Amino acid sequence: MKLLELSYSGGRYRVESYAVTSLPQDAVIEKNVNDVDGVANAVRSVVAQSRTKLKTVAAAVAGSSVITKVIDMPSGLSEDDMETQLTLEADQYIPYPLEEVAIDFEVQGSSAESPAQVEVLLAACRRETIDRRVEAIETADLTPRVMDVEAYAMERAYSLIHHQLDLEEDSTVAVVDIGATMTTLSVISNGQTIYTREQLFGGKQLTDEIMRRYGLPLEEAGLAKKQGGLPDDYEPEVLEPFKDAVVQQVARSLQFFFSSSQYNDVDCIILAGGVASMENLPELVQEKLGTPTSIANPFADMSISSRVNAVALSSDAPAMMIACGLALRSFD
C-alpha cells in the first residue's frame, strides 16, 4: 500500500508526504480486493505514517480489470448526448450486463478516418471491482475522488522520467513494473501506452523461498530480504537464481509484445516496482537482453518536504510510479 502527496509551485513538483506499508496476507489477490477491512487498515496506516492532512484520494484499478475501446463518433455532440449514445452502443463491446459495469469516456481528438468525427476512448470496469476499493477507502474515513486505471497512471508518471533518458520523442520504451505478486509490462510509444500485459510473478516468490529455505516466518523473511543478515549461501543459492528469473520474466513479457505487434525491439527498458531496487538488476537485464536498461525514479527533478525521509523515498522511488501517476491527477 503506497501513499503519495504532491504539490506544484514555480514550475516544479514537490513531495509533501509519502508512506509505504505492507498489506495483510491475501488482502489483495491478483490486484483484486479480497479483504476490505484489511485494506482499510493498511490505508489508515499509510495515512498515519505520512502525516498527510488530505482527505480526498485518487486510486486505481488494474488494467486487466478494464475493457477499453476507441470508437469514432460524430463531432459536435454534447457530453450528455455522447454518454447516451455510448451507453446504447456499449453492449456491443462489453461482455457483462451493463448494470454490473461502470463506464467512462474521454474524447481523444479528431478521427484519422473522417474530420467530421472524433475518436472517443470508452473504458468499462465491473462495478464490484471499483466498489470494493471505494469501500476500503471510505472505511478508512477518506473520500475517493478519482478511480483511474494503472496503465494510464503509469503513462502519466512516465512523462516525468522521459526527458531523463535522453530519448527521441517517438521512442518506444518498455516499463516493467515488478511488484509483490504481479509483473506489468507497459509499452509506451510517442508518450502513449500501446500495449500492457500483466503476469503472475513478483518479489513474493523470493520472500517465499527465504521462508522455505531458512524456516523464517513471513515478516522476518521480508525484513531479511531488505536488510540482510541471511546465511552465506543466500546470494548464490537464492538471490542470483531469482534475479535470473526476473530477467527471464522481462524477456518473456517483451516476447509476448513483439509477437502481437509489428515491433521487434524497444529503445529502452525501465524497471519499476519494488524488485527494481535490487543491486545490479538493470545491468543484468541490459547484459542479457542487449537493450539499455535503467531504474524508474519519478522524483529525480522534484523538491522534497523536510518531513519526508529522503533516503527512504529514494529507495522506494521505483515502486512509486503508479502512486506518482495518481498524485499527478491533482494538476490535470
Secondary structure, DSSP 8 states (H G I E B T S, - for coil): -EEEEEEEETTEEEEEEEEE----TTSEETTEES-HHHHHHHHHHHHHHHT----EEEEEE-GGGEEEEEEEEETT--HHHHHHHHHHHGGGT-SS-GGGEEEEEEEEEE-SS-TTEEEEEEEEEEHHHHHHHHHHHHHTT-EEEEEEEHHHHHHHHHHHHGGGGT--TT-EEEEEEE-SSEEEEEEEETTEEEEEEEEE--THHHHHHHHHHH---HHHHHHHHHH----TTHIIIIIHHHHHHHHHHHHHHHHHHHHTSS----SEEEEESGGGGSTTHHHHHHHHH-S-EEE--TTTT-EE-TTS-HHHHHHHGGGGHHHHHHHGGGG-
